[in-house]
Amino acid sequence: MNTDGGKTAGDKRYKTAWQTTGLEYLSLIAVMAALVVVFGIIEPRFFSKATFLQVANDVPAVVIIAVGMTYVLIISGIDLSVGSVLGFSAALLGTILTRYHLPLLPAILCAILAGALCGLINGLVSVRWQLPSFIVTLGMLEIARGATHMVTQSRTVYIGGKIGAIASTHILGLSVPAILAILIVIIGQIVLSKTVFGRYMVAVGTNEEAVRLSGVDPRPVKIGVFTIIGLLSAVAAVIETSRLEASDPNAGNGLELQVIAAVVIGGTSLMGGKGSVVRSFFGVLIIAILGAGLIAIGVRDETKRLITGVVIVAAVILDYYRRRLGRKSAGFGKE
């Protein structure tokens, strides 16, 4: 009798969780549609195939890093160094190609390894000395940016067409980086929802001590997550370098805030234990559509930054209410 009651309660919670997830997806799609309609009414030229393709081809770097940031937030961490790691990886790529004249593929591999190493250092330092990832990655932000300016001597490194072919190649209207970003989103979601590593990430973010007491060491999981986001930041650096055909020492400045905002808008909790790579992808699109729409209607840059800041704050407030709703749906009652 009690068993049947337990099953019934479990089924209800499972059904409620699915309904909540579906509602979150629908709300994100509704926000995107509303933005497109509003900007399309204000500026009819915004509502065009060219605009949508431009948005799709401008966001791959942010989308790719957002996959890693989703993982980091799920384990209840944060990474403020992604923009600087992107800049450092791009600087290394440009310098290797122009100064040492290595072939393209080895140069790209070196840049990606450098980004992964930065992420690995973040993870090792955070875990070894039990330091908040906020502080550790803030330090890496400065280290990587300083190294970027040292490598480039604070000058833009012009590479040329040898790397520009990556971004300029299109398939069915989408650039190769856009297609790559979509593939990484799909793989990232599969890893999160269908693998043991993904379940460990959620468990660590929900209750790390419980994971430890159950016999699972959370340290490799945390180190692995930070290594992944470092690697993905370097992949994004290759894409940005290809798009510009140059390595800009200021590349990625402020990118971490844009990525975190997009991931939180997508429903990943800042408190850890909850998130979705696909919803983070939608969050990136919302930020991109908002930015493109504000530019289309002639909003000045300072006003655009103000509005984007308001959206970030609103996303954090929304995350608070999402967590309350989640606790009630799980049967924990009022906070």
DRENZAVEX-436285 format. One record per residue (C-alpha): residue number from 1; residue in three letters; x, y, z. Coordinates in steps of 0.2 Angstrom, whole numbers. Example, Ala and Ser with C-alpha at 12.3 -4.5 7.8 and 13.67 -1.06 7.14 Angstrom:
n; res; u; v; w
1; ALA; 62; -22; 39
2; SER; 68; -5; 36
This chain:
n; res; u; v; w
1; MET; 0; 0; 0
2; ASN; 14; 12; 5
3; THR; 24; 6; -10
4; ASP; 10; 11; -22
5; GLY; 8; 28; -14
6; GLY; 27; 31; -16
7; LYS; 26; 26; -34
8; THR; 11; 38; -37
9; ALA; 20; 52; -28
10; GLY; 35; 49; -38
11; ASP; 25; 48; -54
12; LYS; 17; 64; -50
13; ARG; 34; 73; -47
14; TYR; 41; 65; -63
15; LYS; 26; 72; -73
16; THR; 28; 89; -65
17; ALA; 46; 90; -69
18; TRP; 43; 86; -87
19; GLN; 29; 99; -88
20; THR; 41; 112; -80
21; THR; 54; 108; -93
22; GLY; 42; 109; -107
23; LEU; 36; 126; -100
24; GLU; 54; 132; -99
25; TYR; 57; 128; -118
26; LEU; 41; 136; -123
27; SER; 44; 152; -113
28; LEU; 61; 153; -121
29; ILE; 54; 151; -139
30; ALA; 40; 163; -134
31; VAL; 53; 177; -129
32; MET; 63; 174; -145
33; ALA; 47; 176; -156
34; ALA; 41; 191; -146
35; LEU; 58; 200; -149
36; VAL; 58; 196; -168
37; VAL; 40; 202; -169
38; VAL; 43; 218; -159
39; PHE; 59; 223; -169
40; GLY; 51; 218; -185
41; ILE; 37; 230; -182
42; ILE; 48; 244; -177
43; GLU; 60; 241; -191
44; PRO; 53; 230; -205
45; ARG; 70; 227; -213
46; PHE; 75; 217; -197
47; PHE; 62; 203; -202
48; SER; 72; 196; -216
49; LYS; 82; 180; -220
50; ALA; 98; 190; -220
51; THR; 96; 196; -202
52; PHE; 93; 178; -196
53; LEU; 108; 171; -205
54; GLN; 118; 185; -199
55; VAL; 113; 181; -181
56; ALA; 116; 162; -184
57; ASN; 134; 166; -191
58; ASP; 138; 178; -177
59; VAL; 135; 168; -162
60; PRO; 145; 152; -164
61; ALA; 159; 157; -152
62; VAL; 147; 162; -138
63; VAL; 137; 146; -141
64; ILE; 152; 135; -140
65; ILE; 158; 143; -123
66; ALA; 140; 143; -117
67; VAL; 141; 124; -117
68; GLY; 156; 124; -106
69; MET; 148; 137; -95
70; THR; 133; 127; -93
71; TYR; 143; 113; -86
72; VAL; 153; 125; -74
73; LEU; 137; 132; -67
74; ILE; 129; 115; -65
75; ILE; 143; 110; -53
76; SER; 140; 126; -44
77; GLY; 155; 135; -50
78; ILE; 159; 149; -62
79; ASP; 172; 154; -74
80; LEU; 176; 172; -77
81; SER; 192; 168; -87
82; VAL; 184; 162; -103
83; GLY; 186; 179; -113
84; SER; 204; 180; -108
85; VAL; 207; 162; -112
86; LEU; 199; 165; -129
87; GLY; 211; 180; -132
88; PHE; 226; 170; -127
89; SER; 222; 155; -138
90; ALA; 219; 167; -152
91; ALA; 235; 176; -149
92; LEU; 245; 160; -148
93; LEU; 237; 154; -164
94; GLY; 241; 170; -174
95; THR; 259; 171; -168
96; ILE; 262; 152; -172
97; LEU; 256; 155; -189
98; THR; 264; 171; -193
99; ARG; 280; 171; -183
100; TYR; 284; 152; -183
101; HIS; 275; 148; -200
102; LEU; 268; 131; -193
103; PRO; 255; 123; -204
104; LEU; 237; 127; -200
105; LEU; 232; 111; -191
106; PRO; 246; 110; -179
107; ALA; 244; 128; -175
108; ILE; 226; 126; -171
109; LEU; 230; 110; -160
110; CYS; 243; 121; -150
111; ALA; 230; 134; -147
112; ILE; 217; 122; -142
113; LEU; 229; 113; -130
114; ALA; 234; 130; -123
115; GLY; 215; 134; -119
116; ALA; 213; 117; -111
117; LEU; 228; 119; -100
118; CYS; 221; 136; -94
119; GLY; 205; 127; -89
120; LEU; 215; 112; -81
121; ILE; 225; 125; -70
122; ASN; 208; 133; -65
123; GLY; 201; 116; -60
124; LEU; 217; 110; -51
125; VAL; 220; 126; -41
126; SER; 201; 126; -36
127; VAL; 201; 108; -30
128; ARG; 218; 107; -23
129; TRP; 217; 122; -11
130; GLN; 197; 122; -10
131; LEU; 196; 139; -17
132; PRO; 181; 147; -24
133; SER; 181; 146; -43
134; PHE; 176; 164; -44
135; ILE; 193; 170; -36
136; VAL; 203; 157; -46
137; THR; 196; 161; -63
138; LEU; 197; 180; -59
139; GLY; 216; 177; -57
140; MET; 216; 167; -73
141; LEU; 207; 181; -82
142; GLU; 222; 193; -78
143; ILE; 235; 180; -81
144; ALA; 228; 175; -98
145; ARG; 225; 193; -103
146; GLY; 243; 198; -98
147; ALA; 250; 184; -108
148; THR; 240; 189; -123
149; HIS; 247; 206; -123
150; MET; 265; 199; -121
151; VAL; 263; 187; -135
152; THR; 256; 199; -147
153; GLN; 266; 214; -140
154; SER; 249; 223; -139
155; ARG; 247; 223; -157
156; THR; 234; 215; -169
157; VAL; 242; 200; -178
158; TYR; 236; 199; -196
159; ILE; 235; 182; -203
160; GLY; 226; 182; -219
161; GLY; 216; 170; -229
162; LYS; 225; 154; -223
163; ILE; 213; 154; -208
164; GLY; 199; 164; -215
165; ALA; 192; 150; -226
166; ILE; 185; 141; -210
167; ALA; 173; 155; -207
168; SER; 170; 160; -225
169; THR; 164; 142; -230
170; HIS; 145; 140; -230
171; ILE; 134; 125; -231
172; LEU; 115; 129; -235
173; GLY; 118; 147; -229
174; LEU; 126; 143; -213
175; SER; 145; 145; -210
176; VAL; 155; 130; -204
177; PRO; 157; 138; -187
178; ALA; 138; 139; -185
179; ILE; 137; 120; -190
180; LEU; 151; 116; -178
181; ALA; 142; 125; -164
182; ILE; 126; 116; -167
183; LEU; 135; 99; -166
184; ILE; 144; 104; -150
185; VAL; 127; 109; -142
186; ILE; 120; 92; -147
187; ILE; 135; 82; -141
188; GLY; 135; 93; -125
189; GLN; 117; 89; -121
190; ILE; 120; 71; -124
191; VAL; 135; 71; -112
192; LEU; 125; 80; -99
193; SER; 109; 70; -100
194; LYS; 114; 52; -106
195; THR; 131; 49; -98
196; VAL; 138; 45; -81
197; PHE; 149; 60; -81
198; GLY; 134; 71; -84
199; ARG; 124; 63; -69
200; TYR; 140; 66; -58
201; MET; 140; 84; -63
202; VAL; 122; 87; -58
203; ALA; 125; 77; -42
204; VAL; 140; 87; -37
205; GLY; 131; 103; -40
206; THR; 116; 97; -30
207; ASN; 125; 91; -15
208; GLU; 144; 88; -16
209; GLU; 146; 81; 1
210; ALA; 132; 68; -2
211; VAL; 142; 63; -18
212; ARG; 158; 61; -8
213; LEU; 149; 50; 6
214; SER; 142; 39; -8
215; GLY; 160; 34; -13
216; VAL; 162; 45; -28
217; ASP; 176; 57; -29
218; PRO; 170; 74; -35
219; ARG; 187; 81; -39
220; PRO; 190; 73; -56
221; VAL; 173; 79; -61
222; LYS; 176; 97; -56
223; ILE; 193; 97; -64
224; GLY; 186; 89; -80
225; VAL; 173; 102; -82
226; PHE; 185; 117; -80
227; THR; 196; 108; -93
228; ILE; 182; 106; -105
229; ILE; 177; 125; -104
230; GLY; 195; 130; -107
231; LEU; 196; 119; -122
232; LEU; 179; 125; -129
233; SER; 185; 143; -126
234; ALA; 200; 139; -137
235; VAL; 189; 132; -150
236; ALA; 179; 148; -150
237; ALA; 196; 157; -152
238; VAL; 199; 148; -168
239; ILE; 182; 153; -174
240; GLU; 184; 171; -170
241; THR; 202; 172; -177
242; SER; 195; 164; -193
243; ARG; 181; 177; -194
244; LEU; 193; 192; -192
245; GLU; 208; 184; -201
246; ALA; 218; 191; -187
247; SER; 222; 189; -168
248; ASP; 216; 204; -158
249; PRO; 224; 206; -141
250; ASN; 207; 213; -135
251; ALA; 197; 198; -141
252; GLY; 185; 191; -129
253; ASN; 184; 207; -117
254; GLY; 168; 206; -107
255; LEU; 163; 189; -116
256; GLU; 161; 180; -99
257; LEU; 147; 191; -94
258; GLN; 138; 189; -110
259; VAL; 140; 170; -109
260; ILE; 134; 169; -91
261; ALA; 119; 180; -95
262; ALA; 114; 168; -109
263; VAL; 116; 152; -99
264; VAL; 106; 159; -84
265; ILE; 92; 165; -96
266; GLY; 92; 148; -103
267; GLY; 87; 141; -86
268; THR; 104; 135; -79
269; SER; 104; 139; -60
270; LEU; 117; 150; -52
271; MET; 116; 139; -37
272; GLY; 121; 123; -46
273; GLY; 113; 106; -49
274; LYS; 101; 111; -64
275; GLY; 104; 116; -82
276; SER; 102; 112; -100
277; VAL; 114; 114; -114
278; VAL; 100; 116; -127
279; ARG; 91; 129; -116
280; SER; 108; 138; -115
281; PHE; 108; 139; -134
282; PHE; 91; 147; -134
283; GLY; 98; 159; -121
284; VAL; 112; 164; -133
285; LEU; 100; 167; -147
286; ILE; 89; 178; -136
287; ILE; 104; 189; -132
288; ALA; 110; 189; -150
289; ILE; 92; 194; -156
290; LEU; 91; 207; -143
291; GLY; 108; 215; -148
292; ALA; 104; 214; -167
293; GLY; 87; 221; -165
294; LEU; 93; 236; -154
295; ILE; 106; 239; -168
296; ALA; 93; 238; -181
297; ILE; 82; 251; -173
298; GLY; 97; 263; -170
299; VAL; 100; 262; -152
300; ARG; 116; 269; -146
301; ASP; 129; 257; -139
302; GLU; 128; 264; -121
303; THR; 109; 262; -121
304; LYS; 112; 244; -128
305; ARG; 123; 240; -114
306; LEU; 111; 247; -101
307; ILE; 97; 236; -108
308; THR; 108; 221; -109
309; GLY; 112; 224; -90
310; VAL; 94; 225; -86
311; VAL; 91; 209; -95
312; ILE; 105; 200; -85
313; VAL; 98; 206; -68
314; ALA; 80; 201; -73
315; ALA; 87; 183; -78
316; VAL; 95; 182; -61
317; ILE; 78; 186; -52
318; LEU; 70; 174; -64
319; ASP; 82; 160; -58
320; TYR; 77; 164; -40
321; TYR; 59; 161; -44
322; ARG; 63; 146; -55
323; ARG; 72; 138; -40
324; ARG; 57; 141; -28
325; LEU; 45; 134; -41
326; GLY; 57; 119; -43
327; ARG; 57; 116; -24
328; LYS; 38; 116; -23
329; SER; 36; 104; -38
330; ALA; 48; 92; -29
331; GLY; 38; 93; -14
332; PHE; 49; 103; -2
333; GLY; 36; 115; 2
334; LYS; 39; 134; 5
335; GLU; 56; 141; 8
